[in-house]
Amino acid sequence: MAITVNAGSAERDIAGLIVRERLISRARVREAKVLLDRVTLEPGATLELQIGASDLAWLQILDGEATLDRANAIDRLGDAHTVFLPAGMTGTLRARRHTTILYAHVPDAHAPNAASAAHAPGYGIVDWTREPVLDSRHDARKRIYLVTPKLFGTRAIKAEMIIYPAGTAGSNHHHEGAEHFMYVLKGRGTAFANERPVPVRKGDLIYYGDRERHYLRSDGSEELVFVEFFVPGEYRTIWAPGAPVCTWVPTGLDSRGEKPVREIREHRSGTATPHDV
């Protein structure tokens, strides 16, 4: 059954200059394979990151600016960055100004990943504004990949950013073999779960269990933008009868309108992740 967490309604923990909102927790979804928090840090606040020996984590800067101090290196992060945190990593995230992050934690990630991993995934940062933008062949939607085997060497988790221009809708479908959640970054729309409509807007989370039919529609005058995650990152997509299969076509550009840092060929959703993704 789909679960929707509306902006501002999540369970909150407040510790000094840090507010942690628990969007997906074991209390909310008992068998969840991924845990998701929205964390707000005031200027100067520090968040200690300690990834378990069999876990993986990921974060995205939603707004603000921070530094990540790890193993004698310091990385400066802004709202164009997503960060992959491998098993066993420790570090300190320090807010340079008011900063909000989306933080995903996958406990025991190596269990679903062991059969397909060629090597242990490593730490990495992606500037998503430089990644290739792909167009949907059947409608006006766009896709930018955030976590893939090509980027980080893992199939335990997959993430992408999807952009729906005003009035755009996706195809009805479901996934087999993975949990799936979407976090709305911008705009508003309607999420359908087993054909049941649920209004969503910026800051909302929609969580779908394995095999739950779903699709989204953008409402209002601005585009709907969200990040979506699958855990594990390999699964099957089954399309509703008559629904067009999503096919993604390279534009040759990044979100800045410039040549992207890498190239991705045309491919369909729902099959094994292509090697160049």
Secondary structure, DSSP 8 states (H G I E B T S, - for coil): --EEE-TT-SEEEEETTEEEEEEE-TTTSTT-S-EEEEEEE-TT-EEEEE--TT-EEEEEEEES-EEEEETTEEEEE-TTEEEEE-TT-EEEEEESSSEEEEEEEETTTHHHHTTT-SS----EEEEGGGS--EEESSSS-EEEEEE-HHHHS-SS-EEEEEEE-TT-B---EEEES-EEEEEEEESEEEEEETTEEEEEETT-EEEE-TT--EEEEEESSS-EEEEEEEESS--EEEE-TT----EEEE-S--TTSS--SS----EETTSS--TT-
